Amino acid sequence: MPATFTTVLRRCPVCKKTDPCSSGPTHCPRCGCDLTRAAAAHAAALHHTMAAASCLRASDYQDALEHAAYAWSLARLPTIPPLACLAALHSRQLPDLALWRARLTTG
């Protein structure tokens, strides 16, 4: 079963309005926050999450961990920690596994 990834910004980073891009991709309808940078960071995180999944499938576990870490620094997508846990487990990097395991539950 293929993984599904959120392709749009789901919450405004300022007021936490759900689905702020429904009325337009540039400003939050509730608080007026410019969502351009947040949407770009979300898109880059999505790109690196998909790259991590691709590296994981190719058994390139170190690159998968690097892509996951970079994606996590951009956006806290819920699909990142499971990918990173698998990569850390397969590469036998127990400290990284513990870190990503904690992120599974805390977000």
C-alpha positions, -999 to 999 in steps of 0.1 A, spaced: 0 0 0 15 34 -10 20 61 17 -3 91 14 12 125 20 -6 157 29 -1 180 -1 -14 213 12 -8 233 43 -33 220 69 -30 247 96 -21 284 98 12 287 117 -1 318 135 -38 312 145 -39 274 138 -70 277 116 -76 244 99 -73 244 61 -62 280 57 -55 276 19 -91 268 10 -100 304 2 -67 312 -15 -31 301 -12 -16 334 -1 -33 346 31 -51 330 61 -87 341 60 -89 343 98 -57 363 108 -44 375 74 -10 358 78 10 355 46 11 318 40 36 319 11 67 309 31 48 284 52 34 267 21 68 267 5 83 251 36 55 225 36 61 217 -1 99 213 6 92 191 36 69 170 14 96 167 -12 121 155 13 97 131 29 91 115 -4 128 114 -10 133 97 24 107 71 14 124 65 -19 158 61 -2 143 37 22 129 16 -6 164 16 -22 180 5 11 199 38 13 192 42 50 216 70 58 202 92 31 167 84 42 176 96 77 191 128 64 160 136 42 137 128 71 157 151 95 156 179 70 119 175 63 112 175 100 131 207 104 108 223 78 74 209 89 62 184 114 45 160 90 31 128 107 46 106 80 82 115 87 89 97 121 78 63 109 100 66 78 129 77 100 123 49 125 125 23 98 157 38 84 173 40 118 163 5 126 177 -9 94 209 10 97 213 -1 134 215 35 147 199 31 181 202 67 193 185 79 162 158 52 165 151 64 201 149 100 190 125 93 162 105 68 183 99 96 208 87 119 180 62 93 169 42 99 201 50 135 208 49 151 173 
